[in-house]
Amino acid sequence: MKYYAIILIAFIACTPPGNVSVDYDRAIDFKQYQAASIDRMGSSIQSDRIDSVKLMNAIRSTFESKGLFFSNSSNLQVRVVLYEKNKEQVVETIFYPEYPRAEKHTEGYIKGALSLESKKKIVYNEEWCIVSLIDPLKKKIVWEGGYVIKQDINNTSKYLTSQSIKSLKAVIREYPPEQNP
C-alpha cells in the first residue's frame, strides 16, 4: 500500500499544474532551426510575484537541452508573454446526507433531511503564458505553446516561480514536434 502511495505522490509531483497546449505549422521543417534569440521587444512578463530572470533562464536552458541554442545571430526568435490576474469565484455547497429518504416540497425545502448549505468566495491567481517561436525571415509564428494555471493567492513568490517554470518546461518539452517524414 505504501508503494502505491509513493507512486501516486511522484506522479502528482511530476504532473504540470494547469492545461498545456501546443500548435505548430506542419509545413515547417524544424531541423533547419539550430539557433534562437529572445525577442526582447515582443516579450512581456506582467507579474510582480514571479522572478522573470529565473523564468527566462529556464526557457533558455530547456530549449538548449532540446538542441535549440541561443545566440545573437539566429534564424528563430522566442517571444514569451506571461500575464497573471487575481480572480474571484463563488462556490456553493449544498449537502443532504439523507437525500434518498427526504421529500422535496414546492418551497424547495427537504423534509426530514439534515442540510448544510454554504457559499464561499475563493480568490485565486490565474496565470497564463504563451511561448511563440517566430521565423523573422518568413515573418510568421512557426511554433506556439502555452499554459493556464490557477494558484492560491497566498502562495509565495518562490513557489509561484517554481510552478511557472514547471509549466513552461512542460510546454517546451513538446518542441520540436514529431513530424512524419
C-alpha positions, 0 to 999 in steps of 0.5 A: 500500500505504501508503494502505491502511495509513493507512486501516486505522490511522484506522479502528482509531483511530476504532473504540470499544474494547469492545461498545456497546449501546443500548435505548430505549422506542419509545413515547417521543417524544424531541423533547419532551426539550430539557433534562437534569440529572445525577442526582447521587444515582443516579450512581456512578463506582467507579474510582480510575484514571479522572478522573470530572470529565473523564468527566462533562464529556464526557457533558455536552458530547456530549449538548449537541452532540446538542441535549440541554442541561443545566440545573437545571430539566429534564424528563430526568435522566442517571444514569451508573454506571461500575464497573471490576474487575481480572480474571484469565484463563488462556490456553493455547497449544498449537502443532504446526507439523507437525500434518498429518504427526504421529500422535496416540497414546492418551497424547495425545502427537504423534509426530514433531511439534515442540510448544510448549505454554504457559499464561499468566495475563493480568490485565486491567481490565474496565470497564463503564458504563451511561448511563440517561436517566430521565423523573422525571415518568413515573418510568421509564428512557426511554433506556439505553446502555452499554459493556464494555471490557477494558484492560491493567492497566498502562495509565495513568490518562490513557489509561484516561480517554481510552478511557472517554470514547471509549466513552461518546461512542460510546454517546451518539452513538446518542441520540436514536434514529431513530424512524419517524414 
